[in-house]
Amino acid sequence: MNTLTIVLIAAVVLACAYVFYGRWLANKWGIDPKAKTPAVELNDGKDFVPTNGWTVFSHQFSSIAGAGPVTGAIQAAAFGWLPVLLWVLIGGVFFGAVTDFGALYASVKNKGKSMGMLIEKYIGKTGRKLFLIFSWIFCCIVIAAFADMVAGTFNAFAANDAGVMELSPAAQTNGAAGMVSIMFMVFAVVFGLIQKKFAFKGWKEAVLGIVFIVLSFVIGANCPLIFGKAAWSYITFIYIFFAAVLPMWLLKQPRDYMTTFMFICMIAGAVVGLVVAHPTMNLPVFTGFTNEKLGTMFPILFVTVACGAVSGFHSLVSSGTSSKTIANEKDMPKVGYGTMVLESLLAVLALCVAGAAAGVDGTPADGTPFQIFSRGVAGFFEMFGVPVYVATVFMTMCVSALALTSLDAVARIGRMSFQELFSVDDMEHTAGWRKLFCNVYFSTLVTLAFGYILTKVGYANIWPLFGSANQLLSALVLITLCVFLKVTGRSNKMIFPPLIIMLCVTFTALVQRLIAMVKAISAAASTAIPAGETTWGAVFIANGLQLILAVLLIVLGLTIVIHSFKSYAKSEKNSESAKA
């Protein structure tokens, strides 16, 4: 099948979904353009900042459009391109976009409360504590997976046949992309300071952002940083530390705004390339319900294609940061529902690029999903006369930015989850240890330290656990939304189908993952090496931590689900005003 046809079908479906289903949800739940949003009412210049709707859109999209849409869609194509396409479209429209919009909506209607605080209100304090623990562990897993991915992308060294580290053929390109990323961070701060003073809007803001983007690429392309993976890992963690503690307007928002322009260029390049070249989808339509490497299509397909269809992480962004910057409720549909629709389109594009790169016999292209996508889109840019080096640097920067924009968001959310876990109403007179645990800098350091430890496992090993935990998180959010909509007299029937399906999918996947890790550890413990030592130590690093985390996630998830359903049964319909 022609890839252009697939993209056009997906674009039409997603556009219609936004126009009709997104608006139907907004009308069903109720949008009040005259209501004071938390950003206006609680403006503190740090977290609560009234912001232009398209800037919030940029922040939301940049934060949620991480590695998931690309990595998940391409990996899951092992089952065939049709199952992936169907899940992205159905999941994106009826699962993901509803969850993201619902989380944003509930938070805005509750003074910008994060999902953890919403759970305390509608489920109870025990539910809140359990959810915050779950959320914090999940954030650490995301930090580990994406930080390792970013450091590997910028790494300029590779082992030769003798096992000695030497400059890789892609050293110049990777170093240039790394330098571009650093310049993005520097210019984001400058951008934020300028916006703070002059408050540019419309074309003035856009021009300023584009100028800084161009400068970043010019400097980066001519001054590459040739560092190894370890050095880039340290740089990544230093960046996300500042992103977690600095005011939103100073670093996070301007960087997201600039990154969105780059993502638009990337998506446009992929679309135009597919339109002009319209290559054939070489991947098979369907390969069967079982894959030798991945396992069974249920539940693996649904947890592998995470962010492109539905993602619990998105709801943390919606309720943790975006809800605190919405200046007018009329912006909520495009920020909550619209960004997820656009991310689903990105997943479809990634699938088509991978399909075009595959061999005519259906053999997938070599390399990681990021490498496949990057090479494919870079090839499209080259068709229009863009120099190979420029196209490659641009796409390397783009794919790394997909992970970085999620990293800085999840670092901030992880910090906030840790703080909320130990916070009480009267912080002024609480114990000293509790004040320490709620300190912005201490909570950030603890979160990043645990995330750094998990990077030693490697993103490839962490990814399956990330997918399962991510989707389970979405189910937990959906339960909370059910209660919120019920007690405020709003319709919640659209929530139940995705809720039930995601609960079945995620718990099945986590149990399968747990069994696989137990088998791996057991096999390693019984295998001796010549010196008489066992492989236990090495295998524990790769599987033991995941095993512990998987058990924790299952226990926490089950406890939250049981507790939440009890609260839902006890809650009274319309017990709160529908205007809440």
Stockholm file with secondary structure:
# STOCKHOLM 1.0

chainA/1-580         MNTLTIVLIAAVVLACAYVFYGRWLANKWGIDPKAKTPAVELNDGKDFVPTNGWTVFSHQFSSIAGAGPVTGAIQAAAFGWLPVLLWVLIGGVFFGAVTDFGALYASVKNKGKSMGMLIEKYIGKTGRKLFLIFSWIFCCIVIAAFADMVAGTFNAFAANDAGVMELSPAAQTNGAAGMVSIMFMVFAVVFGLIQKKFAFKGWKEAVLGIVFIVLSFVIGANCPLIFGKAAWSYITFIYIFFAAVLPMWLLKQPRDYMTTFMFICMIAGAVVGLVVAHPTMNLPVFTGFTNEKLGTMFPILFVTVACGAVSGFHSLVSSGTSSKTIANEKDMPKVGYGTMVLESLLAVLALCVAGAAAGVDGTPADGTPFQIFSRGVAGFFEMFGVPVYVATVFMTMCVSALALTSLDAVARIGRMSFQELFSVDDMEHTAGWRKLFCNVYFSTLVTLAFGYILTKVGYANIWPLFGSANQLLSALVLITLCVFLKVTGRSNKMIFPPLIIMLCVTFTALVQRLIAMVKAISAAASTAIPAGETTWGAVFIANGLQLILAVLLIVLGLTIVIHSFKSYAKSEKNSESAKA
#=GR chainA/1-580 SS CBHHHHHHHHHHHHHHIIIIIIHHHHHHHCCCTTSCCHHHHTCCSSSCCCBCHHHHHHHHHHHHCSSHHHHHHHHHGGGCHHHHHHHHHHHIIIIIHHHHHHHHHHHHTTTTCCHHHHHHHHTCHHHHHHHHHHHHHHHHHHHHHHHHHHHHHHCCEEECTTSCEEECTTHHHHHHHHHHHHHHHHHHHHHHHHHHHHCCCHHHHHHHHHHHHHHHHHHHHHSCCCCCHHHHHHHHHHHHHHHHHSCTTTTHHHHHHHHHHHHHHHHHHHHHHHHHHCCBCCSCSCCCSEETTTEEHHHHHHHHSCTTTCCHHHHHHHHHTGGGTBSSGGGHIIIIIIHHHHHHHHHHHHHHHHHHHSCTTSCCCSSCHHHHHHHHHHHHHHHTTCCHHHHHHHHHHHHHHHHHHHHHHHHHHHHHHHHHHHCCSCCTTSCHHHHHHTCHHHHHHHHHHHHHHHHTTCHHHHHHHHHHHHHHHHHHHHHHHHHHHHHTTCCCGGGHHHHHHHHHHHHHHHHHHHHHHHHHHHHHHTCBCTTSCBSHHHHIIIIIHHHHHHHHHHHHHHHHHHHHHHHHHHSCTTCSCTTC
#=GC SS_cons         CBHHHHHHHHHHHHHHIIIIIIHHHHHHHCCCTTSCCHHHHTCCSSSCCCBCHHHHHHHHHHHHCSSHHHHHHHHHGGGCHHHHHHHHHHHIIIIIHHHHHHHHHHHHTTTTCCHHHHHHHHTCHHHHHHHHHHHHHHHHHHHHHHHHHHHHHHCCEEECTTSCEEECTTHHHHHHHHHHHHHHHHHHHHHHHHHHHHCCCHHHHHHHHHHHHHHHHHHHHHSCCCCCHHHHHHHHHHHHHHHHHSCTTTTHHHHHHHHHHHHHHHHHHHHHHHHHHCCBCCSCSCCCSEETTTEEHHHHHHHHSCTTTCCHHHHHHHHHTGGGTBSSGGGHIIIIIIHHHHHHHHHHHHHHHHHHHSCTTSCCCSSCHHHHHHHHHHHHHHHTTCCHHHHHHHHHHHHHHHHHHHHHHHHHHHHHHHHHHHCCSCCTTSCHHHHHHTCHHHHHHHHHHHHHHHHTTCHHHHHHHHHHHHHHHHHHHHHHHHHHHHHTTCCCGGGHHHHHHHHHHHHHHHHHHHHHHHHHHHHHHTCBCTTSCBSHHHHIIIIIHHHHHHHHHHHHHHHHHHHHHHHHHHSCTTCSCTTC
//
